[in-house]
Amino acid sequence: MAACVETMFYTRERPWHGLGTMVMEAPDSKSALKLAGLDWQVIQKELTTKDGLSVPGFKANVRESDGRVLGVVSNRYKVVQNDEAFAFTDALLEEGVRYETAGSLQDGRRTWILAKLPQRYIISGDQITPYLVFMNSHDGTGAIKAAMTPIRVVCMNTLNLALSTAKRSWSTNHVGDISGKLEDARDTLLYADKYMAELGKAIDRLNHQKLSDRQVYEYIDALFPLIDNATEIQKKNLLRMKEDVKRCYFDAPDLQDMGKNAYRFVNAVSDFATHAKPLKERSNYRENLFSRTVDGNAMIDRAYDLVAAA
């Protein structure tokens, strides 16, 4: 477990994002809060200097359980408590959603919950399972975010493509009518079928788009361009990443039954982006990777854009 992952839980088997502690059954929100170590409140306190002078216009978000300062925010900032976030997803449980993971990152400054949606999709022979991720922050640096992330089950690759025809994510700042905004998020996520339908169309197009080996090499070169005045170490690292993507495309067991096409290429890039360890592994690299699940992975989107533009 990486150092800055504070607490979490997950169900049944190790999750695709590689974070968590197993529980046998997905709990209800009350149990989830306790198991994930999220059963604490955030309170706001006035800011003062060491000399006791008041700092107007700003407050400190403080975890009540231990007095840890999570962030400094403006007076307009509205705290969304962890139990509010879980209550939001409870409303979706009636639709068959079940919790899989939850936890806090960066000493409580960011929290998340993740659930598996009940629908299963078979797209071009692949089983795709959609997940719901809800991420909150208490430090003032991030928005409240909700996103659907499709996972290719056979290899646990993410296929959260940025499609112009359907949205998969929603976000809002911690200001204004928070309760109304959360209801908007719930309504948005109930349209997950639209995104999956558009994803299915995109995958079908990619499956029918044949690629020569030369095209694959050209796309990989475009993904990893050589910067001006690159050092020998940078050139070596770039070559290594390009070779890793080539191996994913040509040798990955889960891609052997696919033809040489654009869908195989996007999957190879997703495999690299989702699972490959970085050249220099920092303690929070898995957390950063998980955050990109919500925000979108630029490398996967770039790969999709390259082949879609052809």
GUZADREN-43332 format. One record per residue (C-alpha): residue number from 1; residue in one letter; x, y, z. Coordinates in pm, 1 decimal. Layout:
NODE    n  res        px        py        pz
NODE  NUM    A         X         Y         Z
...
! end
This chain:
NODE    n  res        px        py        pz
NODE    1    M       0.0       0.0       0.0
NODE    2    A     140.5     338.0     -96.6
NODE    3    A     241.2     571.9     182.0
NODE    4    C     -10.4     851.2     121.6
NODE    5    V    -312.2     621.3     103.2
NODE    6    E    -457.9     666.9     446.8
NODE    7    T    -753.5     428.5     478.3
NODE    8    M    -974.8     226.9     247.5
NODE    9    F   -1163.9     -94.6     190.2
NODE   10    Y   -1270.4    -308.7    -102.9
NODE   11    T   -1482.1    -614.9    -167.4
NODE   12    R   -1423.2    -970.7    -289.0
NODE   13    E   -1093.8    -935.2    -476.3
NODE   14    R    -813.6    -686.9    -529.5
NODE   15    P    -956.0    -394.5    -729.5
NODE   16    W    -827.8    -286.1   -1068.8
NODE   17    H    -676.6      30.9    -923.8
NODE   18    G    -461.1    -170.2    -683.2
NODE   19    L    -565.5       6.8    -362.2
NODE   20    G    -757.3    -125.9     -65.9
NODE   21    T    -827.7    -384.7     200.8
NODE   22    M   -1063.1    -673.6     132.2
NODE   23    V   -1411.6    -720.8     280.2
NODE   24    M   -1634.3   -1007.8     183.6
NODE   25    E   -1951.1    -813.0     102.3
NODE   26    A   -2011.0    -454.8      -6.8
NODE   27    P   -2149.7    -274.8     299.5
NODE   28    D   -2419.8     -15.3     332.1
NODE   29    S   -2308.2     347.0     366.3
NODE   30    K   -2295.2     339.8     746.8
NODE   31    S   -2070.9      34.4     747.8
NODE   32    A   -1869.3     171.1     456.3
NODE   33    L   -1790.8     491.9     644.1
NODE   34    K   -1661.1     295.6     941.3
NODE   35    L   -1467.8      34.5     741.9
NODE   36    A   -1302.7     296.6     525.4
NODE   37    G   -1214.6     517.0     821.7
NODE   38    L   -1427.7     799.9     686.5
NODE   39    D   -1662.8     837.3     983.6
NODE   40    W   -1528.7    1182.0    1074.1
NODE   41    Q   -1653.9    1537.2    1026.5
NODE   42    V   -1489.9    1847.6     884.3
NODE   43    I   -1540.1    2169.6    1078.7
NODE   44    Q   -1437.8    2521.3     982.2
NODE   45    K   -1239.4    2749.7    1210.6
NODE   46    E   -1144.0    3114.6    1181.4
NODE   47    L    -786.2    3181.7    1074.2
NODE   48    T    -551.1    3383.8    1290.4
NODE   49    T    -182.2    3465.0    1270.3
NODE   50    K      69.3    3359.9    1532.5
NODE   51    D      23.6    3704.5    1680.4
NODE   52    G    -351.2    3647.2    1715.6
NODE   53    L    -454.5    3870.0    1425.8
NODE   54    S    -767.4    3764.4    1237.1
NODE   55    V    -734.0    3666.9     867.3
NODE   56    P   -1055.5    3795.2     706.5
NODE   57    G   -1221.3    3608.6     420.5
NODE   58    F   -1065.8    3269.3     490.0
NODE   59    K   -1121.9    2968.3     714.9
NODE   60    A    -942.8    2645.4     794.9
NODE   61    N   -1103.3    2309.2     718.3
NODE   62    V   -1021.1    2092.1    1019.1
NODE   63    R   -1080.5    1721.4    1074.3
NODE   64    E   -1269.7    1715.2    1401.3
NODE   65    S   -1145.1    1372.9    1512.1
NODE   66    D    -779.2    1472.1    1539.5
NODE   67    G    -758.0    1846.6    1472.7
NODE   68    R    -566.0    1801.7    1145.7
NODE   69    V    -588.5    2103.8     916.8
NODE   70    L    -695.5    1974.1     575.4
NODE   71    G    -688.5    2304.0     390.5
NODE   72    V    -743.6    2679.7     389.7
NODE   73    V   -1051.7    2795.5     196.9
NODE   74    S   -1249.9    3110.7     130.8
NODE   75    N   -1565.3    3201.6     322.0
NODE   76    R   -1770.8    3094.0      17.8
NODE   77    Y   -1651.7    2733.5      44.6
NODE   78    K   -1919.6    2482.5     151.2
NODE   79    V   -1804.7    2167.2     326.7
NODE   80    V   -1948.2    1841.6     190.3
NODE   81    Q   -1918.2    1588.8     471.1
NODE   82    N   -1823.4    1229.7     402.9
NODE   83    D   -2164.2    1107.9     517.5
NODE   84    E   -2326.5    1345.7     266.5
NODE   85    A   -2116.8    1195.8     -12.2
NODE   86    F   -2210.7     842.6      85.9
NODE   87    A   -2576.1     935.9     123.8
NODE   88    F   -2563.5    1060.5    -234.5
NODE   89    T   -2451.3     720.8    -357.2
NODE   90    D   -2702.3     543.8    -130.8
NODE   91    A   -2972.8     692.9    -352.0
NODE   92    L   -2820.6     498.7    -641.9
NODE   93    L   -2810.6     168.2    -452.8
NODE   94    E   -3177.4     122.3    -528.0
NODE   95    E   -3073.5      97.7    -893.1
NODE   96    G   -2850.5    -202.9    -812.8
NODE   97    V   -2522.5     -19.8    -751.4
NODE   98    R   -2296.2    -181.3    -490.2
NODE   99    Y   -1994.6     -30.5    -316.8
NODE  100    E   -1650.1    -175.3    -390.0
NODE  101    T   -1393.0      67.8    -249.7
NODE  102    A   -1370.2     379.5     -41.4
NODE  103    G   -1089.4     565.0     128.3
NODE  104    S    -898.1     882.4     190.5
NODE  105    L    -580.6    1012.1      31.8
NODE  106    Q    -323.6    1266.2     144.6
NODE  107    D    -409.5    1246.6     515.1
NODE  108    G    -780.7    1302.8     454.1
NODE  109    R    -757.5    1591.9     210.7
NODE  110    R    -924.8    1383.3     -58.5
NODE  111    T   -1184.8    1108.1     -19.5
NODE  112    W   -1348.1     870.8    -264.4
NODE  113    I   -1605.3     599.5    -300.5
NODE  114    L   -1627.9     354.6    -587.6
NODE  115    A   -1912.5     124.9    -681.6
NODE  116    K   -1979.0    -126.7    -955.5
NODE  117    L   -2287.9     -51.5   -1161.1
NODE  118    P   -2523.9    -346.8   -1212.4
NODE  119    Q   -2524.2    -343.0   -1591.9
NODE  120    R   -2290.0    -564.6   -1793.3
NODE  121    Y   -2216.2    -485.9   -2153.4
NODE  122    I   -2082.7    -713.2   -2427.3
NODE  123    I   -1925.3    -489.8   -2691.2
NODE  124    S   -1753.3    -649.8   -2989.8
NODE  125    G   -1719.6    -969.7   -2788.1
NODE  126    D   -1568.4    -793.4   -2485.8
NODE  127    Q   -1732.6    -779.4   -2143.8
NODE  128    I   -1725.4    -418.3   -2023.9
NODE  129    T   -1825.8    -334.0   -1666.7
NODE  130    P   -1902.6      27.2   -1570.5
NODE  131    Y   -1789.2     165.1   -1235.4
NODE  132    L   -1906.6     477.1   -1056.1
NODE  133    V   -1635.8     688.4    -890.4
NODE  134    F   -1723.5     976.0    -658.7
NODE  135    M   -1435.5    1193.2    -536.1
NODE  136    N   -1444.0    1477.2    -287.6
NODE  137    S   -1180.3    1710.8    -145.8
NODE  138    H   -1151.8    1893.3     184.9
NODE  139    D    -848.6    2108.8     108.7
NODE  140    G   -1003.1    2358.2    -133.1
NODE  141    T    -792.2    2249.4    -430.2
NODE  142    G   -1037.8    2024.4    -608.9
NODE  143    A   -1398.6    2006.1    -712.3
NODE  144    I   -1656.6    1746.4    -620.6
NODE  145    K   -1632.7    1497.4    -905.4
NODE  146    A   -1834.2    1200.5   -1022.2
NODE  147    A   -1748.0     982.2   -1318.7
NODE  148    M   -1828.7     653.1   -1482.4
NODE  149    T   -1529.4     438.9   -1576.3
NODE  150    P   -1578.6     137.2   -1806.1
NODE  151    I   -1339.8    -150.2   -1736.2
NODE  152    R   -1252.7    -422.4   -1986.0
NODE  153    V   -1301.3    -720.4   -1756.4
NODE  154    V   -1057.7    -966.9   -1913.1
NODE  155    C    -757.0    -744.9   -1839.5
NODE  156    M    -892.5    -471.6   -1607.5
NODE  157    N    -798.7    -198.9   -1856.2
NODE  158    T    -979.9     133.1   -1828.1
NODE  159    L   -1170.7     251.0   -2135.1
NODE  160    N   -1278.2     591.1   -2007.3
NODE  161    L   -1253.2     757.6   -2348.0
NODE  162    A   -1341.7    1123.3   -2390.2
NODE  163    L   -1628.5    1103.4   -2638.2
NODE  164    S   -1771.9    1415.4   -2799.4
NODE  165    T   -2114.2    1250.0   -2820.9
NODE  166    A   -2165.7    1159.3   -2453.5
NODE  167    K   -2034.2    1273.0   -2115.8
NODE  168    R   -1905.5    1030.6   -1855.3
NODE  169    S   -1821.9    1277.9   -1577.2
NODE  170    W   -1960.6    1566.5   -1374.7
NODE  171    S   -1801.9    1816.9   -1137.3
NODE  172    T   -1885.3    2122.9    -931.3
NODE  173    N   -1709.4    2357.2    -689.7
NODE  174    H   -1777.0    2373.7    -315.0
NODE  175    V   -1988.5    2688.0    -341.6
NODE  176    G   -2358.4    2767.0    -376.1
NODE  177    D   -2641.5    2515.1    -336.1
NODE  178    I   -2445.5    2195.1    -277.8
NODE  179    S   -2747.8    1971.6    -219.1
NODE  180    G   -2903.7    2077.0    -548.5
NODE  181    K   -2576.7    2018.6    -730.6
NODE  182    L   -2546.7    1667.4    -586.6
NODE  183    E   -2893.3    1588.7    -715.8
NODE  184    D   -2779.0    1707.3   -1059.8
NODE  185    A   -2488.8    1463.9   -1038.0
NODE  186    R   -2724.0    1180.0    -951.5
NODE  187    D   -2943.5    1258.6   -1250.9
NODE  188    T   -2640.5    1279.5   -1478.7
NODE  189    L   -2506.8     941.0   -1374.2
NODE  190    L   -2841.6     775.9   -1435.4
NODE  191    Y   -2772.0     836.8   -1804.8
NODE  192    A   -2474.5     600.8   -1801.5
NODE  193    D   -2644.9     389.9   -2067.3
NODE  194    K   -2603.7     673.9   -2317.4
NODE  195    Y   -2228.7     685.4   -2266.1
NODE  196    M   -2200.5     306.5   -2292.1
NODE  197    A   -2405.4     309.3   -2611.9
NODE  198    E   -2175.7     569.7   -2765.5
NODE  199    L   -1870.0     382.8   -2638.9
NODE  200    G   -2002.6      70.0   -2807.3
NODE  201    K   -2032.6     253.9   -3138.7
NODE  202    A   -1678.7     390.6   -3101.4
NODE  203    I   -1537.4      44.6   -3024.1
NODE  204    D   -1716.3    -107.5   -3324.2
NODE  205    R   -1562.2     157.6   -3548.8
NODE  206    L   -1218.4      91.7   -3403.4
NODE  207    N   -1259.1    -283.3   -3453.2
NODE  208    H   -1328.4    -231.1   -3822.9
NODE  209    Q   -1032.6       3.8   -3868.0
NODE  210    K    -741.9    -215.4   -3980.4
NODE  211    L    -387.6    -109.5   -3896.5
NODE  212    S     -60.3    -210.3   -4057.4
NODE  213    D     241.9    -263.3   -3836.8
NODE  214    R     392.2      50.8   -3987.4
NODE  215    Q      88.0     254.3   -3879.6
NODE  216    V     119.0     117.7   -3526.3
NODE  217    Y     483.0     226.9   -3509.9
NODE  218    E     388.4     572.2   -3640.5
NODE  219    Y     113.4     611.4   -3380.9
NODE  220    I     349.3     507.5   -3102.6
NODE  221    D     605.6     760.1   -3226.3
NODE  222    A     332.8    1025.8   -3216.9
NODE  223    L     244.0     928.1   -2859.8
NODE  224    F     603.5     966.5   -2744.4
NODE  225    P     762.9    1251.0   -2941.9
NODE  226    L    1129.2    1328.1   -2884.5
NODE  227    I    1174.1    1670.5   -2726.7
NODE  228    D    1434.7    1917.2   -2845.4
NODE  229    N    1778.7    1882.8   -2687.9
NODE  230    A    1683.5    1555.8   -2521.0
NODE  231    T    1950.0    1400.1   -2299.7
NODE  232    E    2073.1    1046.7   -2353.6
NODE  233    I    1878.4     933.1   -2046.3
NODE  234    Q    1559.3    1092.9   -2182.8
NODE  235    K    1612.4     922.9   -2517.5
NODE  236    K    1667.6     588.8   -2344.0
NODE  237    N    1354.5     627.4   -2131.0
NODE  238    L    1146.5     728.3   -2431.6
NODE  239    L    1265.7     424.7   -2624.7
NODE  240    R    1180.4     198.8   -2332.4
NODE  241    M     822.9     331.6   -2311.7
NODE  242    K     774.2     291.4   -2685.8
NODE  243    E     901.2     -66.5   -2672.9
NODE  244    D     667.5    -140.5   -2380.9
NODE  245    V     365.2     -22.2   -2580.0
NODE  246    K     477.8    -229.8   -2879.0
NODE  247    R     496.4    -537.5   -2656.9
NODE  248    C     147.4    -463.9   -2526.7
NODE  249    Y      15.3    -441.5   -2881.3
NODE  250    F     191.3    -743.6   -3031.7
NODE  251    D     233.5    -978.7   -2734.7
NODE  252    A     -37.6    -915.6   -2470.5
NODE  253    P    -227.4   -1245.3   -2420.7
NODE  254    D    -568.6   -1075.3   -2402.3
NODE  255    L    -512.5    -913.7   -2744.4
NODE  256    Q    -401.7   -1222.7   -2934.3
NODE  257    D    -752.1   -1303.3   -3060.1
NODE  258    M    -807.2    -950.3   -3189.4
NODE  259    G    -721.6    -849.5   -3538.7
NODE  260    K    -460.7    -585.1   -3601.4
NODE  261    N    -692.1    -289.1   -3569.1
NODE  262    A    -743.5      42.2   -3393.5
NODE  263    Y    -927.0    -113.2   -3097.9
NODE  264    R    -628.9    -336.4   -3031.0
NODE  265    F    -404.4     -29.7   -3040.1
NODE  266    V    -620.1     166.7   -2794.5
NODE  267    N    -627.7    -136.6   -2564.2
NODE  268    A    -249.0    -168.5   -2581.3
NODE  269    V    -208.7     196.4   -2482.4
NODE  270    S    -468.8     153.7   -2207.1
NODE  271    D    -281.5    -152.2   -2079.9
NODE  272    F      38.9      52.1   -2064.6
NODE  273    A    -128.2     356.8   -1908.3
NODE  274    T    -332.5     153.4   -1657.2
NODE  275    H     -81.6    -104.8   -1539.6
NODE  276    A     277.7     -14.8   -1633.2
NODE  277    K     490.9     114.5   -1349.1
NODE  278    P     651.2     453.2   -1410.2
NODE  279    L    1020.3     490.6   -1489.4
NODE  280    K    1065.3     646.5   -1146.0
NODE  281    E     812.0     508.4    -899.9
NODE  282    R     702.9     765.8    -644.4
NODE  283    S     502.7     677.9    -333.9
NODE  284    N     182.0     831.5    -471.4
NODE  285    Y     190.0     707.4    -830.1
NODE  286    R    -106.7     472.5    -781.4
NODE  287    E    -309.0     753.0    -626.2
NODE  288    N    -229.9     978.4    -921.6
NODE  289    L    -331.2     699.5   -1158.3
NODE  290    F    -656.9     653.2    -969.9
NODE  291    S    -726.7    1027.6    -987.2
NODE  292    R    -687.0    1012.3   -1364.6
NODE  293    T    -965.1     754.6   -1363.7
NODE  294    V   -1197.8    1038.4   -1268.8
NODE  295    D   -1035.0    1317.2   -1467.9
NODE  296    G    -952.9    1108.5   -1774.1
NODE  297    N    -620.7     965.7   -1889.0
NODE  298    A    -457.1    1195.8   -2144.9
NODE  299    M    -249.8     916.5   -2299.5
NODE  300    I    -550.6     693.7   -2367.9
NODE  301    D    -746.9     986.6   -2507.1
NODE  302    R    -452.2    1081.5   -2728.0
NODE  303    A    -432.3     726.6   -2865.4
NODE  304    Y    -804.1     731.1   -2940.8
NODE  305    D    -779.1    1072.4   -3109.0
NODE  306    L    -490.1     954.6   -3327.7
NODE  307    V    -674.5     657.2   -3472.2
NODE  308    A   -1013.6     832.7   -3484.5
NODE  309    A    -865.2    1111.3   -3696.8
NODE  310    A    -729.5     867.9   -3954.9
! end
